[in-house]
Every structure is written in C-alpha cells, then in structure tokens.
C-alpha cells in the first residue's frame, strides 16, 4: 500500500530469532513521491525524513463523508 499524509506507520526490527519487535511508530506529515521518502513525527517527538520502505502502514487516514 502507498503511504500518504496522515497515515499511522510503524517500524519493526528483526531479532536474531526472526521475531519482529516494534522499534518506532508515528504519523506521516509529508511525502516526497519522487524520492519515495516520508516525513514522520515519531513516538520520541522527532520529525525526520525516512525512506518509505522503512515504515509499515498501520492505519490509513480516515476520510469522513459530511455530505449527508
């Protein structure tokens, strides 16, 4: 899936026993499609550009339909 602004993402590390452990999570503030980079505000309060391949999409941004 493609990562977009507002998405909740996570980064995992693979241990020696081939088990994944959560390393970081955050929200996507911006994307750079040409470089395939994402600007993430992580759980440590740091805002940094990362390669999109580093992050796994947890939850896409919800769009509410207000035309009811």
C-alpha positions, 0 to 999 in steps of 0.5 A, a space after each residue: 500500500 502507498 503511504 500518504 499524509 496522515 497515515 499511522 506507520 510503524 517500524 519493526 526490527 528483526 531479532 536474531 530469532 526472526 521475531 519482529 519487535 516494534 522499534 518506532 511508530 508515528 504519523 506521516 506529515 509529508 511525502 516526497 513521491 519522487 524520492 519515495 521518502 516520508 516525513 514522520 513525527 515519531 513516538 520520541 517527538 522527532 520529525 525526520 525524513 525516512 525512506 518509505 520502505 522503512 515504515 509499515 502502514 498501520 492505519 490509513 487516514 480516515 476520510 469522513 463523508 459530511 455530505 449527508 
